[in-house]
Amino acid sequence: MLGVALLKVPVTDIDHAVAFYEEALGLAARFVAAEYGWAQLDGASVAIALYVPGRGGGDRSPGGSVDFHLSHDRLDELLSTVRRAAPDAAIHDNDDGSRSLEFTDPDGNSIKVMQRG
């Protein structure tokens, strides 16, 4: 059976990105190797990796959709935490009846967190 090992997000500055994701989403850095342009964060159901393109983690350019959505049980509570780090954070009522919290990180990556349940 296949599973997901980690989700990768391209960034320009590892230390700045780690601080943002820790503050915005409450994730915790498990491993940071700025010299290799790589960090791994815990606190989600799957590890989230941040990487500087061209330094071994991948070559996607920062910015735009990261091609995955996170999930959370209480979007309204999460919004108040995320908004401290990402002032553009907003909850959307989607056409399919779902709700999502959407914001951008400092590198312009679009992050979407879907309401669970």
ZADOPA-556508 format. One record per residue (C-alpha): residue in three letters; x, y, z; residue number from 1. Coordinates in nm, 2 decimals. Layout:
# residues N
R  type       x       y       z  seq
R   ALA       X       Y       Z  NUM
...
END
This chain:
# residues 117
R  type       x       y       z  seq
R   MET    0.00    0.00    0.00    1
R   LEU    0.14    0.34   -0.09    2
R   GLY    0.14    0.64    0.14    3
R   VAL    0.26    0.99    0.14    4
R   ALA    0.61    1.05    0.29    5
R   LEU    0.63    1.43    0.27    6
R   LEU    0.50    1.74    0.10    7
R   LYS    0.76    1.97   -0.05    8
R   VAL    0.74    2.35   -0.08    9
R   PRO    1.00    2.56   -0.27   10
R   VAL    1.12    2.86   -0.08   11
R   THR    1.40    3.12   -0.12   12
R   ASP    1.53    3.14    0.24   13
R   ILE    1.51    2.83    0.46   14
R   ASP    1.54    3.01    0.80   15
R   HIS    1.28    3.27    0.71   16
R   ALA    1.04    3.00    0.57   17
R   VAL    1.08    2.78    0.88   18
R   ALA    1.00    3.07    1.11   19
R   PHE    0.69    3.15    0.90   20
R   TYR    0.55    2.80    0.89   21
R   GLU    0.62    2.75    1.26   22
R   GLU    0.43    3.08    1.34   23
R   ALA    0.15    3.04    1.09   24
R   LEU    0.07    2.67    1.12   25
R   GLY    0.22    2.57    1.45   26
R   LEU    0.46    2.33    1.28   27
R   ALA    0.79    2.24    1.45   28
R   ALA    1.13    2.21    1.27   29
R   ARG    1.26    1.86    1.30   30
R   PHE    1.56    1.91    1.08   31
R   VAL    1.71    2.22    0.93   32
R   ALA    2.02    2.22    0.70   33
R   ALA    2.04    2.57    0.57   34
R   GLU    2.37    2.49    0.39   35
R   TYR    2.18    2.23    0.18   36
R   GLY    1.86    2.44    0.14   37
R   TRP    1.64    2.19    0.32   38
R   ALA    1.42    2.18    0.63   39
R   GLN    1.16    1.92    0.75   40
R   LEU    0.87    2.02    0.97   41
R   ASP    0.65    1.81    1.19   42
R   GLY    0.30    1.88    1.32   43
R   ALA    0.09    1.77    1.03   44
R   SER   -0.03    1.42    0.94   45
R   VAL    0.26    1.41    0.69   46
R   ALA    0.60    1.58    0.71   47
R   ILE    0.63    1.91    0.53   48
R   ALA    0.97    1.98    0.37   49
R   LEU    1.09    2.33    0.26   50
R   TYR    1.36    2.34    0.00   51
R   VAL    1.56    2.60   -0.20   52
R   PRO    1.54    2.50   -0.57   53
R   GLY    1.85    2.37   -0.73   54
R   ARG    2.02    2.26   -0.41   55
R   GLY    1.91    1.90   -0.40   56
R   GLY    1.55    1.91   -0.30   57
R   GLY    1.39    1.98   -0.64   58
R   ASP    1.38    2.25   -0.90   59
R   ARG    1.02    2.40   -0.89   60
R   SER    1.02    2.78   -0.86   61
R   PRO    0.86    2.93   -0.55   62
R   GLY    0.52    3.09   -0.59   63
R   GLY    0.18    2.98   -0.71   64
R   SER   -0.01    2.66   -0.61   65
R   VAL    0.19    2.40   -0.42   66
R   ASP   -0.04    2.13   -0.56   67
R   PHE   -0.17    1.99   -0.23   68
R   HIS   -0.42    2.10    0.03   69
R   LEU   -0.38    2.05    0.40   70
R   SER   -0.68    1.99    0.63   71
R   HIS   -0.79    2.10    0.98   72
R   ASP   -1.09    2.05    1.20   73
R   ARG   -1.14    2.41    1.31   74
R   LEU   -1.06    2.66    1.04   75
R   ASP   -1.20    2.96    1.23   76
R   GLU   -0.95    2.90    1.52   77
R   LEU   -0.67    2.84    1.27   78
R   LEU   -0.74    3.16    1.09   79
R   SER   -0.66    3.37    1.40   80
R   THR   -0.32    3.20    1.42   81
R   VAL   -0.24    3.21    1.05   82
R   ARG   -0.34    3.57    1.02   83
R   ARG   -0.06    3.69    1.25   84
R   ALA    0.19    3.56    1.00   85
R   ALA   -0.01    3.59    0.68   86
R   PRO   -0.24    3.90    0.68   87
R   ASP   -0.40    3.79    0.35   88
R   ALA   -0.54    3.47    0.52   89
R   ALA   -0.92    3.43    0.46   90
R   ILE   -1.18    3.16    0.48   91
R   HIS   -1.37    3.08    0.16   92
R   ASP   -1.71    2.91    0.12   93
R   ASN   -1.65    2.71   -0.20   94
R   ASP   -1.90    2.63   -0.47   95
R   ASP   -1.90    2.26   -0.38   96
R   GLY   -2.01    2.33   -0.02   97
R   SER   -1.66    2.29    0.13   98
R   ARG   -1.47    2.56    0.33   99
R   SER   -1.11    2.65    0.29  100
R   LEU   -0.85    2.88    0.46  101
R   GLU   -0.63    3.03    0.20  102
R   PHE   -0.31    3.24    0.23  103
R   THR    0.03    3.29    0.07  104
R   ASP    0.37    3.24    0.23  105
R   PRO    0.65    3.49    0.20  106
R   ASP    0.76    3.33   -0.13  107
R   GLY    0.41    3.36   -0.29  108
R   ASN    0.33    2.99   -0.25  109
R   SER   -0.05    2.96   -0.22  110
R   ILE   -0.14    2.75    0.08  111
R   LYS   -0.49    2.60    0.11  112
R   VAL   -0.63    2.43    0.43  113
R   MET   -0.96    2.25    0.38  114
R   GLN   -1.22    2.21    0.66  115
R   ARG   -1.23    1.85    0.77  116
R   GLY   -1.56    1.68    0.83  117
END
